[in-house]
Amino acid sequence: MNIGVLAERWHRGWIAADGLTSERRDGHLVVHVNRPHRRYEWIVTDEADVAAVAGTVAATAEPNWLSVLTHAPRRVTAEIEAAGMVVARPDESFMGRVLDGHPSATPPAGYAVEVRRSPVIDVRVLTRDGDQAASGLMAVVGDDAVAHRIETAEAHRRRGLGSVVMGTLVREALKDGARTGLLFSSTDGVHLYRELGWEKISDLVVARNAVSPG
């Protein structure tokens, strides 16, 4: 499927998970992040437009970001840097998978899973003392489930808690009729998702302009 269509579907889940809004500017998605370090984030899927959009974002007066889905990350990185932007994350991944048959995992001894809905699915893995060891969100929009903010506290890593979070999120999303999973992954997260059957759709280059937060 066209990467632009998949990115559009992913972004709907992201803004649902974070309670954000978005618009189109000159045909490109722009998300209203409204945080001190990032006012807007442009999402570009057409590699021919990278240089022009990077120049636009670089020239804005507030701290803004640019995410480019690409199959040529080195070239895109060079174009972004030439426009005066700072590449913050040059090697992330856009990933997806069919949710049916997704692996599940039981929390190890000493941990319990808590599920909340708002209606965004919110999964937390807690210690016996009630401390949060791992967590994640998943927003279901139509047939798509978008994973967001999958995190494991440093002291609790390498115990399979990421698999517990993802398996629980997917189980809950399937109850809501989701069929396809989409996510943006950091370099550190790719190994986990690959083990769970997620596949790379494209590379992802994330950059920011040179404006410091006010």
Secondary structure, DSSP 8 states (H G I E B T S, - for coil): --HHHHHHHHHHHHHHHHT-EEEEETTEEEEEEEETTEEEEEEE--GGGHHHHHHHHHT-SS--EEEEEES-HHHHHHHHHHTT-EEEEEEEEEEEEE-TT-------TTEEEEEEESSSEEEEEEETT--EEEEEEEEEETTEEEEEEEEE-GGG-SSSHHHHHHHHHHHHHHHTT--EEEEEE-HHHHHHHHHTT-EEEEEEEEEE-S----
